[in-house]
Structure formats: C-alpha cells, structure tokens
Amino acid sequence: MMLIARISSNALGLVGLLIVARLLSPDDMGLFAIAFSATVLIAATLELPTSLALIQMEDPNEDDFNTVFSINCLRGIILFALVCAFSIPIAKIYADARLVPLLLALALFPLTLSLRNPYFEQYSRDVDFSPASFLEIGAKVAAFVGSVGFALVYQSYWALVAGQLLSAATSVAITFWLPDHRPRFSLKSFNKLWSFSIWLGLSGVVNQLNLHSDRFILAGFFSKALLGFYAVAAQIVEQMLQAMLHPINWVLYSGFSKISADKLRLKNAYALAQQSIISVMLPVSIGIALVAETFVPLLLGDKWGPSVMFVQFAAPSFAFGLFAAASWALAMSLARTRLLFVRNFWSMAVRVVGQILGLVWGGLIGLLIARLVTAAITVLISMFMVRRLVGISIIQQIAICQRAVIATACMALAVIYLSPNHAVSDHMMDQVIYLAIQISIGAATYFATLLGLWKLTGAPDGPEAKAFATLHHINHAR
C-alpha cells in the first residue's frame, strides 16, 4: 500500500516538476535549489527525530507522545529564527539579493512541519500503512496544486515555495484529522527520547551535508543555470527511484523492529529484503540512465538538454547505494543510532573530499565521476555496518544480489546494441515509440535473464520465489 501510494504521489510530483520546469528557467530552478538546500542544512543542525523513537519504543506512553510534540514545536521555532537570521549572509555569499525573501518564506516550511501530531506514528507502530499512504498522496496533491497553479499564473520560482508550504500545511492537517488523540505541551520524557535521538540527529546533519554538498559546490563554481540543470536531473531521479525506496525502508523499519530480538530471523529477513530491493530497483535505476537521452528532452523540452548528462550520472550513483539500501531500517530497528552516525559521518567525509578532488582534477566531469566513485566507497561502509549488526559478510551481501546484477548487465547490453540508433524523426510520437522500444527491450531481457538464472540455480528461495507464490495465491483466490 505504501509503495502504491508513493509511486502514485511521486508520479504526480514528477508531472508537476515537468510542468513547472517548462514554465520556469534553469536560473529559477538553480536559485530555488540554493535556498532550499540551505534551509534543509540549517534544519539538519537541530535535527532530533524523536518521532522515530516512538516506533522503536516497546510501549510509549502519553508523556512520550507529548514530549515529542513539544520538542518538535520548540525546534521549529528555533529553526524559523535561524533561517531568517542566515538569510542575509547566504544572499551575500552567493551575491543574489533574491535569496533573502526566498529564505524568509522557506523558513515557514520547517516551522509548519514541526506542528505534526505525533500520535500519527501509532499507525506505523501497528504496521497499518493506509493512513501514511493517504498522507503521502494528500501532501503531494497539495504540492502539485500549489506549485503548478502558481507557476501557470505567475511563471515565477515562488511557485516552488507555494508547493512546499501547501504540502507541509496539508501534512500537518491530516495528522490531526485522522488520530483520535491530541498532544499537549510536556517535556517529562525528554531524557528518554534524547538518548535515542541525539545520535540520529547528528546522523541527520552529516547525511544532509552528504546529500547537498554537491549543490553547494556547483553553486560556488558554476552558474545558477547549470545548478538548475543539475537540480532538475536530481529531482527526476529522486521522484522515480525514491518513490520506491522510501516506503520500502519505512515498512522494513516497522517490520524489523517487531523481530529485532530474534537475530537469526532478523538476519534472514534483511538478506531477503536486500535481495528484493536490488532485484526490483537496480534495473530501473540503470534503465533510467540508458534512456535519459530520449526521455529527458521529450518530457522537459529542448532547453533542458544539459540535464541529460546529469541524469546519466545520478542514476548509476543511486544504483550503488541500493546494495545496502535496507541498512538504515536494520540499524534503526536495533536502536543503533550511534553506529548510523558513524556510517553517515565517514560517508559524508568520503563524498565531500572526493567531489572537491574530482572538481580540481577534472572540472565538472571530474566532479561527476567522483560522485560515482565515492558512491561505491560509501556503500562498502554501509556493508561493514551490516556485517557488524547481523553478521552477514560483505561477500555474502554481494553474492545474494548476483542474479539481479547479471540480469541488469544483460539488459544494458541489449538496450545499447539492440535498440534502433535513434528515432526516425524528431516528432514527439516517434520519440515516444522509440522510448517504448528501448524500455520493452530492456524489460524483456532483464526478466528473461533473471528467471533463467533463477531456474539454473535450482529455483532457490528469494524474491523470484515470493513473486511466483504471490501470483499463485492470486490465481487460486480467483
């Protein structure tokens, strides 16, 4: 249910992005990328994800929920003040006065989200994801209406701000509408929540630095238009791939938490989850890179042509991370937040240093290559963490994904060598047909190779077996 909701909402988000990108300029998108990344980084400095503690706790009480609400409210007020205070210095750093009012407006984003009702997390504790699915879709619809509506009328980067703020307000409203309980102001459980959340909060800081460091580097050395091309490419990849990964990780966190006391069962569950993620998402991420030259100009228009190269680098970089995609849910379920901080710290250090060296060595292309190399190194860091948590060696973690890796490689070769050289003309319908041919060749090759390898290896238990069992159950039910 979460997966369907996220795919549906992100499909709507992608459509909204395409409409807004056609109406705005790359410079507009680059300017917003600077302001939004700055807001996220400032917010990360005070990150204290106490709501996640409610899911991991064995039996949270009323004081725990009230304390979470109170901490979040105080944090939101402080963040609002900090973003406002830093708006002028940030505008001076990037020599653009437009950043001041933009940051002042975006300061309302974390302030609004801080008002969420923590009792909404009880649904996740009960492994009931229908309310979260409704929240996901509702927030994305609000963002779509706000950003697209404003862009159609004004054709200004303020459309992106409108979408963010309306989405945040809708999320808060839904968290108060669905649960029966309402929080009160109290800090009685502060010490209990602090012990779980402090390392997770520090982890969030370095993780946001990791995620947004490339944008600040690009903004410092290149034009806002180039940053706009890069930011839109990153958003396309995120809308298509995070749509699948985020709900999976959220469900795994809840599921792993239920069996965290049984280490053998947890180990086997992690292996199956990781294998399933790779089997589904690795071909999608590599496939996006393979067809980027066709679908990016088709969806965004010719003025966004430079984004093609950025998509071709961003999608494989995301693919590396898939090899330890479930590691966050695993560490969270075991309350090993300090270990998550250590993992994120070293990942951030590797990525930032690598990107700076790549920029010095080879300019823009050097930075993009460094992203790929550092993505491979950081996934190894995550694999070491998994080995420490549940005892699965790095060789085993790679081995459980071998069928999907081989099938994806065959898919890539098929798309490259079996697809027509290009569409017969520049007409949109010919481009759509060409894209459909590429996707069909890739999908057919991947599934045929994956099932063939599965049969050759004796049809072992795994995602393929689970898929066939599910299909059999559906057919039997009919």
Disulfide bonds with the S-S distance in Angstrom:
none
